[in-house]
C-alpha cells in the first residue's frame, strides 16, 4: 500500500533475455501489511512452471514483480543479519513477502467488490500532494517526470499503483471508523495502560549451575551430531565482478544547450501558462440564410448594451449559444488556443481592453458581441528556471538508452565467448570489485543474493570452466558480470575442530536446565509459605529491591515484564511467583507483590490524545482481522518456486 512515495511503492522488472532493466520502483519496496493465513484459507501449492508468484481468486502477481521487491529488501536484511542469511531465515522472509503480496491483492479486490472507486479528481489531487513531486511547495510535473524517469518507470505505472493505494485506504478507513470507545471504556483502557506492578527478580546464570565434572565423550558426540547444522560451513566462492550502473553512465554524459532549448520548446505548455481572458458573448445567428436580419438584430442588441443594458440579461434573451446563455453568456477563462477554430473571435477578444464590449463581429457561427471581463497575464517558469531539471531529465533519458545499448552488446559479447573480465571492463566502462565470500543461497555484499546471480555463480560453467558469467540484473539500474576466482565446497567442521565450542554449548544447555529446575523448586517453596528472600538465599543468589514497573519498562527482561502483567493481580501478602527461561539460557525467578494505577492527567486533551492513539491500534487490529477473514475465504495460490525462476 502506497503511503509516502519514499515508503510504499512496489517494483518489478524484466526484459530482453531476462536482463533488460525496466524499473517499476521509486524510492523503496512496496511495504504491505503481513496478515496470517486464516484457518479456512484455500491455499494451492501444487505448481509446475509458473510465471506468477501468487494468485488470489484468479488474479495474479508476477514472479518478476515479487523478485524485484525481494532484491530491494535484501540489502537491509543482509545488513541486519550481519552479512549473511541462513536458509531458514531466507525462506521465512520470502514466505512473508508472498503473504504480503496476497494481502495487498486481496485488499484491492475486496475494495472493488464493495464498490469503492477512485475518481480522476481524487487521483490527480493525491498526485499533486505528493511531497517528492513538489518544488517550493507546489506540484511540478517536470519534477515528477524526472524522478519517475530516474528509476525507469512511467507516469501511468505510478498512477496505477497510487490508484490501488487510494482504493484500499478507503476500505481501511471504513473499518477503522466503526471503532469507538465510550467514556467509561476510555477510562478503563487508560487505567490498564497506566498500571504498574511491583516486581522483584533475580537471574540464575547457567554457568553457575553447570556440572563441574567433565562431560563424557559419548554425550559430547551425541550433542555434536544433533547440532551438526550449526557447524556447517556453506559452499562459497571468491568472486571477481564488474558492474554497469545507470548512475555511472549518466555521470559520463553531457547535455547540450541546443537539446535543452529544444526540449523546453517541446514541453513549454507545461512550464508556461499563456495569457488567458475571461469573456462573455452574445451569439446572433442567421435565420434561413438571411444575413441582413441577423446583422440588424446584432446591431440592435449592441445599441441596447451601449444604452446601459445588462449584458447577462441580454445574453439570456438573445444568444443562440444555449449553454453560455444560461450563464449570462459566460465563456469562463480561456487562452487564445481555445479559440483556434474561430479566428475572428480570437483576434477581436485578444485586442480588447478589460471591461470593453465589442461591436458585433462576423464569424463562421454568426454575429458575436464580446465583453471582456478580465485578463490573466502569461505566467510560468523561464528556460533558466527549469534548466537544471531538464538537464537531469535528459541525462537520465540518454543514460537509459546508452545503458540498454551497452547491456545488449555485453550480452552478445558474452554469448560469443572468449572475452576476459578485464577486457569487458575496458570495453564497456565497467567498475571492478571483489566479494571475498559469496555464499550459495545467501550471496554476499555488495552484490546481495539475487536468485539468478546465485544460479549462474554456482553453475558448472562458472565453477569448473571458470567462464565469465552474466550479465545479471541487480536492482532496477545495475547489471553485473563476474568470474569465480576461488571455490570453497560446503563442509561440516569436524568435532575436533569445534570441540571446545560444543562442550561450552552443552554445558550451558545443561546449566540452563539445572537452573530452571532449581528455580521451579524455589517457586514451590514460596507458594508453600516460605519467603522470597529465603528462597533466594537457598539458591545463593540476590535480587534488587522490589520496585514498580510499567508495561514498557526497558530495564526489565521482556519475558519477565510480559509475564508479570499477564499474571493475576496479587493479593495482599500473597505474591505471584514464577520461574522463566530467558533467551540466551539464563533463568529468571521473579515475584509480583503489588499493583497500582497512576492518576489520570488533569489535562483532558492529553487523555483524549492517548485514547485516540490506542483506538488507532485497536482499529489496525480490526483491519488486520478483517483482511485475514477475506484471505481465508479467498482461493489463494502461492508459488513455492517464485524466487527460483
C-alpha positions as CSV (number, residue, x, y, z in Angstrom):
1,X,0.0,0.0,0.0
2,X,1.4,3.3,-1.0
3,X,1.8,5.9,1.7
4,X,4.6,8.3,1.3
5,X,6.4,7.9,-2.0
6,X,9.6,7.1,-0.1
7,X,7.8,4.4,1.9
8,X,5.4,2.3,0.0
9,X,6.0,1.7,-3.7
10,X,6.5,-1.6,-5.5
11,X,8.8,-2.6,-8.3
12,X,9.2,-5.1,-11.0
13,X,11.4,-5.5,-13.9
14,X,12.1,-7.8,-16.9
15,X,13.3,-7.5,-20.4
16,X,15.4,-9.0,-23.2
17,X,16.9,-12.3,-22.2
18,X,15.8,-11.6,-18.6
19,X,18.3,-8.8,-18.4
20,X,16.7,-5.6,-19.7
21,X,16.3,-3.2,-16.8
22,X,12.8,-1.8,-16.6
23,X,12.2,-0.5,-13.1
24,X,8.8,-0.4,-11.5
25,X,10.0,1.0,-8.2
26,X,10.5,4.6,-7.0
27,X,12.3,5.0,-3.6
28,X,11.8,1.7,-1.9
29,X,10.0,-1.6,-2.0
30,X,6.3,-1.9,-1.6
31,X,5.6,-2.4,2.1
32,X,2.5,-4.4,2.7
33,X,0.9,-5.4,6.0
34,X,1.6,-9.1,6.8
35,X,-1.6,-10.9,7.5
36,X,-1.5,-14.5,8.8
37,X,-3.4,-17.2,6.9
38,X,-6.8,-17.9,8.3
39,X,-7.6,-21.5,9.2
40,X,-10.1,-21.8,6.3
41,X,-7.9,-20.4,3.6
42,X,-7.8,-22.4,0.4
43,X,-4.1,-22.5,-0.5
44,X,-2.9,-24.4,-3.6
45,X,0.8,-25.2,-3.5
46,X,0.9,-27.6,-6.5
47,X,2.8,-25.8,-9.3
48,X,4.5,-26.6,-12.5
49,X,6.5,-23.9,-14.2
50,X,4.6,-20.7,-13.5
51,X,5.1,-17.0,-14.3
52,X,3.2,-15.8,-11.3
53,X,4.2,-15.7,-7.6
54,X,0.8,-15.5,-6.1
55,X,-2.8,-15.7,-7.4
56,X,-5.9,-14.6,-5.5
57,X,-9.3,-15.5,-6.9
58,X,-7.7,-15.9,-10.4
59,X,-5.8,-12.5,-10.3
60,X,-2.0,-12.8,-10.5
61,X,1.1,-11.1,-9.3
62,X,4.1,-12.0,-11.4
63,X,7.3,-13.6,-10.2
64,X,9.2,-10.7,-11.8
65,X,7.4,-8.2,-9.6
66,X,7.9,-10.2,-6.4
67,X,11.6,-10.9,-7.2
68,X,12.2,-7.2,-7.8
69,X,10.7,-6.4,-4.4
70,X,12.9,-9.1,-2.8
71,X,16.0,-7.6,-4.3
72,X,15.1,-4.2,-3.0
73,X,14.5,-5.6,0.5
74,X,17.5,-7.9,0.6
75,X,20.3,-5.4,1.3
76,X,18.6,-4.3,4.6
77,X,18.0,-7.9,5.6
78,X,21.6,-8.8,4.9
79,X,22.8,-5.8,6.9
80,X,20.6,-6.7,9.8
81,X,21.8,-10.3,9.7
82,X,25.5,-9.4,9.7
83,X,26.1,-10.0,6.0
84,X,24.5,-13.5,5.5
85,X,21.1,-15.2,5.8
86,X,20.6,-18.8,6.8
87,X,18.4,-20.9,4.6
88,X,15.7,-20.8,7.3
89,X,15.9,-17.0,7.5
90,X,15.8,-16.6,3.8
91,X,12.8,-19.0,3.4
92,X,10.9,-17.2,6.2
93,X,11.5,-13.7,4.7
94,X,10.4,-14.9,1.3
95,X,7.3,-16.6,2.7
96,X,6.3,-13.3,4.4
97,X,6.8,-11.4,1.2
98,X,4.4,-13.8,-0.6
99,X,2.0,-13.4,2.2
100,X,2.3,-9.6,1.9
101,X,1.6,-9.8,-1.8
102,X,-1.5,-11.9,-1.2
103,X,-2.7,-9.4,1.5
104,X,-2.3,-6.4,-0.8
105,X,-4.1,-8.0,-3.8
106,X,-6.9,-9.4,-1.5
107,X,-7.5,-5.9,0.0
108,X,-7.7,-4.3,-3.5
109,X,-10.1,-7.0,-4.7
110,X,-12.3,-6.5,-1.6
111,X,-12.4,-2.8,-2.0
112,X,-13.5,-3.1,-5.6
113,X,-16.1,-5.8,-4.6
114,X,-17.6,-3.4,-2.1
115,X,-18.0,-0.7,-4.7
116,X,-15.2,1.6,-3.7
117,X,-13.8,3.7,-6.6
118,X,-11.1,6.3,-7.1
119,X,-12.1,9.3,-9.3
120,X,-9.8,11.1,-11.6
121,X,-10.1,14.1,-9.4
122,X,-9.0,12.2,-6.3
123,X,-6.1,10.6,-8.2
124,X,-4.9,13.9,-9.5
125,X,-5.2,15.5,-6.1
126,X,-3.1,12.8,-4.4
127,X,-0.5,13.1,-7.2
128,X,-0.2,16.8,-6.7
129,X,0.0,16.5,-2.9
130,X,3.0,14.1,-3.1
131,X,5.9,16.0,-1.4
132,X,8.5,14.4,-3.6
133,X,6.9,15.9,-6.6
134,X,6.8,19.5,-5.3
135,X,9.2,22.4,-5.8
136,X,8.8,25.3,-3.4
137,X,5.6,23.8,-2.1
138,X,3.9,23.4,-5.5
139,X,3.5,20.4,-7.7
140,X,6.0,20.2,-10.5
141,X,5.2,17.9,-13.5
142,X,8.8,18.2,-14.6
143,X,10.0,17.1,-11.1
144,X,7.6,14.2,-11.1
145,X,8.7,13.1,-14.6
146,X,12.4,13.4,-13.6
147,X,12.0,11.3,-10.5
148,X,10.0,8.7,-12.3
149,X,12.4,8.6,-15.3
150,X,15.3,8.3,-12.9
151,X,14.1,4.8,-11.9
152,X,12.7,3.9,-15.3
153,X,9.0,3.8,-14.5
154,X,6.2,5.6,-16.2
155,X,3.6,8.0,-15.0
156,X,0.9,5.5,-16.0
157,X,2.5,2.8,-13.9
158,X,2.9,5.1,-10.9
159,X,-0.7,6.3,-11.2
160,X,-2.0,2.7,-11.3
161,X,-0.1,2.0,-8.1
162,X,-1.4,5.2,-6.5
163,X,-5.0,4.3,-7.5
164,X,-4.7,0.9,-5.8
165,X,-3.4,2.6,-2.7
166,X,-6.2,5.1,-2.5
167,X,-8.7,2.3,-3.1
168,X,-7.5,0.2,-0.2
169,X,-7.2,3.3,2.1
170,X,-11.0,3.8,1.6
171,X,-11.5,0.2,2.9
172,X,-9.2,0.7,5.8
173,X,-10.9,4.0,6.7
174,X,-14.4,2.5,6.7
175,X,-13.3,-0.4,9.0
176,X,-11.4,2.0,11.3
177,X,-14.3,4.4,11.6
178,X,-16.5,1.7,13.1
179,X,-14.4,1.6,16.2
180,X,-15.2,3.8,19.2
181,X,-14.9,3.8,23.0
182,X,-17.4,5.0,25.5
183,X,-16.1,7.4,28.2
184,X,-16.2,4.5,30.7
185,X,-14.2,2.3,28.3
186,X,-11.7,5.0,27.7
187,X,-11.1,5.4,31.4
188,X,-10.8,1.7,31.8
189,X,-8.3,1.5,28.9
190,X,-6.1,4.2,30.2
191,X,-6.1,2.7,33.7
192,X,-4.9,-0.6,32.2
193,X,-2.2,1.2,30.2
194,X,-1.1,3.2,33.3
195,X,-1.0,0.2,35.6
196,X,2.3,-0.5,37.3
197,X,3.3,-3.8,39.1
198,X,5.7,-4.2,41.9
199,X,8.3,-6.7,40.7
200,X,11.4,-8.3,42.2
201,X,13.5,-10.6,40.2
202,X,16.9,-12.5,40.2
203,X,18.7,-14.1,37.4
204,X,20.2,-17.6,37.6
205,X,23.1,-18.0,35.2
206,X,23.6,-21.4,33.5
207,X,27.4,-21.4,34.2
208,X,26.7,-21.3,38.0
209,X,24.6,-24.5,37.7
210,X,26.6,-26.4,35.2
211,X,28.0,-29.6,36.5
212,X,31.7,-29.1,37.2
213,X,32.6,-32.7,36.2
214,X,34.0,-33.5,32.8
215,X,31.4,-34.4,30.1
216,X,31.7,-37.9,28.8
217,X,32.8,-38.3,25.2
218,X,29.5,-40.1,24.2
219,X,27.4,-37.1,25.4
220,X,29.7,-34.6,23.5
221,X,29.5,-36.7,20.3
222,X,25.7,-37.1,20.6
223,X,25.2,-33.3,21.1
224,X,27.5,-32.6,18.2
225,X,25.7,-34.9,15.8
226,X,22.3,-33.4,16.9
227,X,23.6,-29.9,16.1
228,X,25.8,-30.5,13.1
229,X,23.9,-27.9,11.1
230,X,25.3,-25.2,13.4
231,X,28.9,-26.2,12.5
232,X,28.4,-26.5,8.7
233,X,30.3,-24.0,6.5
234,X,28.2,-23.4,3.4
235,X,29.7,-23.6,-0.1
236,X,31.2,-20.3,-1.2
237,X,33.4,-18.6,-3.8
238,X,35.7,-15.7,-4.1
239,X,34.1,-13.7,-6.8
240,X,35.6,-11.1,-9.1
241,X,32.9,-8.9,-10.7
242,X,32.4,-5.8,-12.8
243,X,29.2,-3.8,-12.9
244,X,27.5,-1.3,-15.1
245,X,25.3,1.2,-13.1
246,X,22.9,3.7,-14.6
247,X,24.2,6.5,-12.4
248,X,27.7,5.9,-13.7
249,X,26.5,6.1,-17.3
250,X,24.5,9.2,-16.6
251,X,27.6,10.9,-15.0
252,X,29.6,10.3,-18.2
253,X,27.1,12.1,-20.4
254,X,26.6,15.7,-21.3
255,X,23.5,17.6,-22.5
256,X,23.9,20.4,-24.9
257,X,22.2,23.8,-24.8
258,X,20.5,23.1,-28.1
259,X,19.0,19.9,-26.7
260,X,17.8,21.7,-23.6
261,X,16.2,24.5,-25.6
262,X,14.5,22.1,-28.0
263,X,13.0,20.1,-25.1
264,X,11.9,23.3,-23.4
265,X,10.0,24.4,-26.6
266,X,8.5,20.9,-27.0
267,X,7.1,21.0,-23.4
268,X,6.7,24.7,-23.0
269,X,3.0,24.3,-22.3
270,X,3.9,22.5,-19.0
271,X,6.3,25.3,-18.0
272,X,4.4,28.4,-19.1
273,X,0.8,29.3,-18.7
274,X,-0.3,31.5,-21.6
275,X,-2.3,34.7,-21.3
276,X,-6.0,33.9,-20.6
277,X,-9.0,36.1,-20.9
278,X,-12.4,35.8,-19.2
279,X,-15.1,36.6,-21.9
280,X,-18.8,36.7,-22.3
281,X,-20.6,36.7,-25.6
282,X,-24.0,37.0,-27.3
283,X,-24.4,34.9,-30.5
284,X,-26.8,36.1,-33.1
285,X,-27.3,33.5,-35.9
286,X,-28.7,33.9,-39.4
287,X,-32.3,32.9,-40.0
288,X,-32.7,30.8,-43.2
289,X,-29.6,32.3,-44.5
290,X,-30.7,35.9,-44.0
291,X,-27.5,37.7,-43.0
292,X,-29.1,41.1,-43.2
293,X,-31.7,40.3,-40.5
294,X,-29.0,38.7,-38.3
295,X,-26.8,41.8,-38.7
296,X,-29.7,44.1,-37.9
297,X,-30.6,42.2,-34.7
298,X,-27.0,42.1,-33.6
299,X,-26.7,45.9,-34.1
300,X,-30.0,46.4,-32.1
301,X,-28.7,44.3,-29.2
302,X,-25.4,46.2,-29.3
303,X,-27.2,49.5,-29.1
304,X,-29.1,48.3,-26.0
305,X,-25.8,47.5,-24.4
306,X,-24.5,50.9,-25.3
307,X,-27.5,52.4,-23.7
308,X,-26.7,50.6,-20.4
309,X,-28.4,47.3,-20.9
310,X,-27.3,44.4,-18.8
311,X,-25.1,42.1,-20.8
312,X,-26.0,38.9,-18.9
313,X,-29.8,39.6,-19.2
314,X,-29.5,40.3,-22.9
315,X,-27.4,37.2,-23.4
316,X,-30.1,35.1,-21.8
317,X,-32.7,36.8,-24.0
318,X,-31.0,36.8,-27.4
319,X,-28.0,34.5,-27.5
320,X,-28.3,31.3,-29.6
321,X,-25.4,29.7,-27.7
322,X,-27.8,28.0,-25.2
323,X,-25.0,26.7,-22.9
324,X,-23.4,30.0,-22.2
325,X,-26.7,31.9,-22.5
326,X,-28.0,30.3,-19.3
327,X,-24.9,31.7,-17.5
328,X,-25.3,35.2,-18.9
329,X,-23.0,34.5,-21.9
330,X,-20.1,33.5,-19.6
331,X,-17.3,31.6,-21.5
332,X,-15.0,31.4,-18.5
333,X,-11.3,31.8,-18.7
334,X,-9.5,30.7,-21.9
335,X,-6.2,31.1,-23.8
336,X,-6.1,32.0,-27.4
337,X,-5.5,28.4,-28.4
338,X,-9.0,27.5,-27.2
339,X,-10.5,29.7,-29.9
340,X,-8.3,28.5,-32.8
341,X,-11.3,27.4,-34.7
342,X,-12.8,30.9,-34.5
343,X,-10.1,33.2,-35.6
344,X,-12.2,36.4,-36.0
345,X,-13.5,36.0,-32.4
346,X,-10.0,35.3,-31.1
347,X,-8.4,38.2,-32.9
348,X,-11.0,40.6,-31.5
349,X,-11.0,39.2,-28.0
350,X,-7.3,39.4,-27.6
351,X,-7.2,43.0,-28.9
352,X,-9.7,44.4,-26.4
353,X,-9.2,46.1,-23.1
354,X,-10.6,44.8,-19.8
355,X,-14.2,45.9,-19.4
356,X,-14.7,46.7,-23.1
357,X,-17.7,45.5,-25.1
358,X,-17.1,44.9,-28.9
359,X,-19.3,45.7,-31.8
360,X,-20.9,42.7,-33.5
361,X,-18.1,40.5,-35.0
362,X,-18.9,38.5,-38.1
363,X,-17.7,34.8,-37.6
364,X,-18.5,31.5,-39.1
365,X,-21.2,31.0,-36.5
366,X,-23.0,34.3,-37.0
367,X,-22.5,37.6,-35.3
368,X,-20.9,37.7,-31.9
369,X,-20.9,40.5,-29.4
370,X,-18.0,40.1,-26.9
371,X,-17.5,41.5,-23.4
372,X,-14.1,41.2,-21.8
373,X,-14.4,40.6,-18.0
374,X,-10.7,40.1,-17.1
375,X,-7.2,39.5,-18.3
376,X,-4.8,37.0,-16.7
377,X,-1.3,37.6,-17.9
378,X,1.0,34.8,-19.1
379,X,3.0,33.3,-16.3
380,X,5.3,30.4,-15.7
381,X,8.9,29.3,-15.4
382,X,11.6,30.5,-17.8
383,X,14.1,28.3,-19.5
384,X,16.7,29.2,-16.9
385,X,14.3,28.3,-14.1
386,X,14.0,24.8,-15.4
387,X,17.4,24.3,-16.9
388,X,18.7,22.1,-14.0
389,X,15.5,19.9,-14.1
390,X,15.6,19.5,-17.8
391,X,19.3,18.6,-17.7
392,X,18.7,15.9,-15.2
393,X,15.7,14.6,-17.1
394,X,17.5,14.5,-20.5
395,X,20.7,13.0,-18.9
396,X,18.5,10.2,-17.4
397,X,16.8,9.5,-20.7
398,X,20.0,9.4,-22.6
399,X,21.6,7.3,-19.9
400,X,18.8,4.8,-20.1
401,X,19.2,4.4,-23.8
402,X,23.0,4.1,-23.5
403,X,22.6,1.7,-20.6
404,X,20.4,-0.6,-22.6
405,X,22.7,-0.4,-25.6
406,X,25.7,-1.4,-23.6
407,X,23.7,-4.2,-21.9
408,X,22.6,-5.7,-25.2
409,X,26.2,-5.5,-26.6
410,X,27.6,-7.0,-23.4
411,X,25.1,-9.9,-23.7
412,X,26.1,-10.5,-27.3
413,X,29.8,-10.4,-26.4
414,X,29.4,-13.0,-23.6
415,X,27.4,-15.2,-25.9
416,X,30.3,-15.2,-28.4
417,X,32.7,-16.2,-25.6
418,X,36.4,-15.7,-25.3
419,X,36.3,-12.3,-23.5
420,X,38.1,-11.9,-20.2
421,X,36.7,-9.8,-17.3
422,X,39.4,-7.2,-17.8
423,X,38.6,-6.8,-21.5
424,X,34.9,-6.3,-20.7
425,X,35.8,-3.7,-18.1
426,X,37.8,-1.7,-20.6
427,X,35.4,-2.0,-23.5
428,X,32.2,-1.2,-21.7
429,X,33.4,1.1,-19.0
430,X,32.6,-1.2,-16.1
431,X,33.7,-0.9,-12.4
432,X,35.6,-3.7,-10.9
433,X,35.1,-5.3,-7.4
434,X,35.6,-8.5,-5.4
435,X,33.4,-10.4,-3.0
436,X,35.8,-12.4,-0.8
437,X,33.0,-14.8,0.3
438,X,29.9,-15.2,-1.9
439,X,27.8,-17.9,-0.2
440,X,25.5,-20.3,-2.0
441,X,21.9,-19.2,-1.3
442,X,22.7,-16.1,0.7
443,X,25.2,-14.4,-1.6
444,X,27.4,-11.6,-0.2
445,X,27.6,-7.8,-0.1
446,X,27.6,-5.6,-2.0
447,X,26.0,-7.9,-4.7
448,X,23.3,-9.2,-2.4
449,X,21.6,-12.5,-3.0
450,X,19.9,-12.4,-6.4
451,X,18.4,-15.8,-7.3
452,X,19.7,-15.6,-10.9
453,X,23.1,-14.5,-9.8
454,X,23.3,-17.4,-7.4
455,X,22.3,-19.8,-10.1
456,X,24.9,-18.6,-12.5
457,X,27.7,-18.3,-10.0
458,X,27.3,-21.9,-8.8
459,X,26.8,-23.3,-12.3
460,X,29.3,-25.7,-13.9
461,X,30.3,-23.0,-16.4
462,X,31.4,-20.7,-13.6
463,X,32.8,-23.2,-11.0
464,X,34.6,-25.6,-13.3
465,X,35.1,-23.9,-16.6
466,X,35.7,-20.5,-14.9
467,X,33.9,-18.7,-17.7
468,X,32.8,-15.1,-17.3
469,X,29.1,-15.1,-16.3
470,X,26.2,-12.7,-16.7
471,X,25.1,-10.1,-17.3
472,X,22.7,-10.3,-14.3
473,X,20.3,-7.5,-13.4
474,X,20.8,-6.4,-9.8
475,X,18.1,-3.9,-8.9
476,X,16.4,-1.6,-11.4
477,X,19.5,0.2,-12.6
478,X,22.5,-2.1,-12.3
479,X,23.9,-5.2,-14.1
480,X,27.0,-7.3,-13.3
481,X,29.3,-9.8,-14.9
482,X,31.5,-12.0,-12.8
483,X,34.2,-14.7,-12.7
484,X,34.9,-17.2,-9.9
485,X,38.4,-16.7,-8.6
486,X,38.3,-19.5,-6.0
487,X,35.8,-22.1,-4.9
488,X,35.3,-23.5,-1.3
489,X,33.0,-26.5,-1.2
490,X,30.5,-26.9,1.7
491,X,31.8,-28.8,4.6
492,X,30.9,-29.7,8.2
493,X,33.6,-28.8,10.7
494,X,34.9,-32.0,12.4
495,X,34.3,-32.4,16.1
496,X,38.0,-32.0,16.8
497,X,37.9,-28.5,15.3
498,X,34.8,-27.3,17.2
499,X,35.0,-29.5,20.4
500,X,35.6,-26.5,22.7
501,X,32.5,-24.8,21.4
502,X,30.5,-28.0,21.6
503,X,31.5,-28.6,25.2
504,X,30.7,-25.0,26.1
505,X,27.3,-25.1,24.4
506,X,26.4,-28.5,26.0
507,X,27.5,-27.2,29.5
508,X,25.4,-24.1,29.0
509,X,22.4,-26.2,27.9
510,X,22.7,-28.4,31.0
511,X,23.3,-25.5,33.3
512,X,20.2,-23.7,32.0
513,X,18.1,-26.8,32.6
514,X,19.5,-27.2,36.1
515,X,18.9,-23.5,36.8
516,X,15.3,-23.8,35.7
517,X,14.7,-26.8,37.8
518,X,16.2,-25.1,40.9
519,X,14.1,-22.0,40.3
520,X,11.0,-24.1,40.0
521,X,11.7,-25.7,43.3
522,X,12.1,-22.2,44.8
523,X,8.7,-21.3,43.4
524,X,7.1,-24.3,45.1
525,X,8.7,-23.4,48.4
526,X,7.5,-19.8,48.2
527,X,3.9,-20.9,47.4
528,X,4.1,-23.2,50.4
529,X,4.8,-20.2,52.7
530,X,8.5,-19.6,52.6
531,X,9.6,-16.0,52.0
532,X,11.1,-14.9,48.7
533,X,14.3,-13.9,50.4
534,X,14.6,-17.3,52.0
535,X,14.2,-18.9,48.6
536,X,16.9,-16.7,47.1
537,X,19.2,-17.5,50.0
538,X,18.8,-21.2,49.4
539,X,19.9,-20.6,45.8
540,X,22.8,-18.4,46.9
541,X,21.6,-15.5,44.7
542,X,20.4,-12.0,45.4
543,X,17.8,-9.7,44.0
544,X,17.4,-6.0,43.9
545,X,14.7,-4.4,46.0
546,X,11.1,-4.7,44.7
547,X,10.0,-1.8,42.5
548,X,7.1,-0.7,40.5
549,X,7.5,-1.0,36.7
550,X,5.2,-0.1,33.7
551,X,4.2,-2.2,30.8
552,X,7.1,-0.8,28.7
553,X,9.8,-0.8,31.3
554,X,13.1,-1.0,29.3
555,X,15.3,-2.2,32.2
556,X,13.4,-5.5,33.0
557,X,13.8,-8.6,30.8
558,X,10.9,-8.6,28.4
559,X,9.9,-12.1,29.3
560,X,9.6,-11.1,33.0
561,X,7.8,-7.9,32.2
562,X,5.2,-9.6,30.0
563,X,4.7,-12.5,32.4
564,X,4.3,-10.0,35.3
565,X,1.4,-8.2,33.6
566,X,-0.1,-11.4,32.3
567,X,-0.4,-12.7,35.9
568,X,-3.4,-12.1,38.1
569,X,-3.2,-9.1,40.4
570,X,-1.5,-10.3,43.6
571,X,-3.5,-10.3,46.9
572,X,-2.0,-8.7,50.0
573,X,0.6,-10.9,51.4
574,X,0.3,-13.5,48.6
575,X,2.9,-12.7,45.9
576,X,2.7,-14.2,42.4
577,X,6.0,-16.2,41.9
578,X,7.2,-17.7,38.6
579,X,10.4,-19.1,37.0
580,X,11.1,-18.4,33.3
581,X,13.9,-19.4,30.9
582,X,15.1,-16.4,29.0
583,X,16.6,-16.1,25.6
584,X,20.3,-16.9,25.9
585,X,19.8,-19.6,28.6
586,X,19.6,-17.6,31.8
587,X,16.6,-18.2,34.1
588,X,14.6,-15.5,35.9
589,X,13.0,-16.1,39.3
590,X,10.5,-13.3,40.0
591,X,7.7,-12.2,42.3
592,X,4.9,-9.8,41.7
593,X,3.9,-8.3,45.0
594,X,1.5,-5.4,44.3
595,X,-0.3,-3.4,41.6
596,X,-1.2,0.3,41.3
597,X,-2.6,2.8,38.8
598,X,-1.2,6.3,38.3
599,X,-3.9,9.0,38.4
600,X,-5.1,10.4,35.1
601,X,-3.7,13.7,33.8
602,X,-5.6,16.9,34.7
603,X,-5.5,17.9,31.1
604,X,-8.4,16.3,29.3
605,X,-6.8,16.9,25.9
606,X,-3.8,14.8,26.8
607,X,-6.1,11.9,27.8
608,X,-8.1,12.3,24.6
609,X,-4.9,12.1,22.5
610,X,-3.8,9.0,24.4
611,X,-7.2,7.4,23.9
612,X,-7.2,8.2,20.2
613,X,-3.7,6.7,19.8
614,X,-4.8,3.5,21.5
615,X,-8.0,3.4,19.5
616,X,-6.0,3.6,16.3
617,X,-4.0,0.5,17.5
618,X,-7.3,-1.4,18.0
619,X,-8.6,-0.2,14.6
620,X,-5.5,-1.6,13.0
621,X,-6.1,-4.9,14.7
622,X,-9.6,-4.9,13.4
623,X,-8.4,-4.1,9.8
624,X,-5.9,-6.9,10.0
625,X,-8.5,-9.3,11.3
626,X,-11.0,-8.3,8.6
627,X,-8.4,-8.8,5.9
628,X,-7.4,-12.2,7.4
629,X,-11.0,-13.2,7.0
630,X,-11.1,-12.0,3.4
631,X,-8.0,-14.0,2.6
632,X,-9.4,-17.0,4.5
633,X,-12.4,-17.1,2.2
634,X,-10.4,-16.5,-1.0
635,X,-8.9,-19.1,-3.3
636,X,-5.2,-18.4,-2.9
637,X,-2.2,-19.9,-4.8
638,X,1.4,-19.3,-3.7
639,X,4.2,-20.4,-5.9
640,X,6.9,-22.0,-3.8
641,X,9.4,-21.7,-6.7
642,X,8.7,-18.0,-7.1
643,X,12.2,-17.0,-6.0
644,X,14.0,-19.6,-8.1
645,X,12.8,-18.6,-11.6
